[in-house]
Amino acid sequence: MTLQFDLQRTETLVTGEELLGMGNIGPCELVEGRIVQMSPTGFEHGGYEVNFAELLKGFVKQRKLGKVVSGEVGVYTRRKPDTVRGVDVAFISHERLAQRKKKRGYLDVAPELIVEVLSPDDPWSEVTQKLREYFSIGVKLVWVADPASRTVYGYRSVTDVREFAEADTLTGDEVLPGFSVPVASLFEE
């Protein structure tokens, strides 16, 4: 039996587990139980994700701090109705990984760090909503990378933000003490 879903309009609310069970239905997020279709990212966007992921993974792996994941990884930000956000890059410590209720599927505990790479058509209102969701589940730091301005915004809360321009050095603050990287290197193609 094949299930068919209209991704633009789902009448029945879907859980994160049901979304996962649907298999490859294309890029999407689950927002308050409704499937929201997303466009695939552009080539450059994918390259910026890799830059962040490689630099973070090298740092984290060398110090055995946890895991770095990338590629629109599903993270629950709400339950009943479920919201599952696809994050570009995330760091999660061994301590938080040990708190997972399910060892498979979407991440059901908050990573310490999330990286969101902006696409040209991302409205700030949606970015701000994601920030609210991330901090509400216990994320400590969110880096919002803006390729158009070659800037990274480091959020410790929705209202506590630092701007790192291309000539600056991005740091891991208390989440990844000792991590630093020139912002310009994150936007290399």
Buried (B, 14 or more C-beta within 10 A) or exposed (E): EEEEBEBEEBEEBBBBEBBBEBEEEEBBBBBEBBBBEBEEBEEBBBBBBEBBBEBBBEBBEEEEBBBBBBEBBBBBBBEEBBBBBBBBBBBBBEEBBEEEEEEEBBBBBBBBBBBBBBBEEBEEEEBEBBBEBBBEBEBBBBBBBBBEEBBBBBBBEBEEEEEBEBEBEBBBBEBBEEBEBBBEEBBEE
